[in-house]
Amino acid sequence: MTGRFGPPGALIFVFAAGAALAPVGSGPEVLARGAATGAVALLAWAICGLTEWLRHLPDETRRFPSEAARPMGHRLTASLRIVLGALVALLVSHALGADHPVWAAMGALAVLQGPQLQINFHRALQRMAGAVVGATFAWMILVQEPSVWTIIALLFTLQFATELVIGSNYGLGQVFVTPMALLMSHLAAPAAAGAGMAPERVLDTLLGASVGIVLAILLSTLDDRHHVAARRRPG
């Protein structure tokens, strides 16, 4: 909210940090991965710059919707909720022996970063449903032991589909995001990341979303509850 990074907000930073937790064998490997990441970032920057003329910009007759900045106190409270939710989900997932506890943290964060309590509810339900469907789709692909080029083609298709729908339907977007994340993990570490990731992704997402919604309710303010009550009031 404060940084105005745009969707998916803080989630992308947690996703990147989680990906960076993978063990590496040597310093040169760290440098190689860093160089690859930097090269791809430069490529993305160049593509955005070259296609900027295609972007629709606001003008006098067409103004884009924007959300007013909330008071600093509200933003600090929301930040503390998110940190606490992600930490609880992370620790519980780790205690249960999960291989990727950061997925649970991401589930809690995605739910809690909604600006209103009813949005937290909607995000939780949509994320859980989307993760179940998307992980099932990823499992069906991975058990076939697809080639590298098949996975790359699928990633391209899934990314394109995600960009088309994520802005209008969060749950449907998760159906495409989940298999994309699992296929990228498999592409990065084929020997360690196979079809067995899919069930854990579902369980971690269910855990994270559940932690998120419980904390959203427990830590909700009177303003949050009044807002929900006002939306439910007929007329």
Salt bridges, closest charged atoms under 4 A:
GLU29 OE2 - ARG33 NH2 2.86
GLU52 OE1 - ARG55 NE 3.17
GLU60 OE1 - ARG63 NH2 3.44
GLU200 OE1 - HIS100 ND1 3.36
ASP224 OD2 - ARG81 NH2 2.91
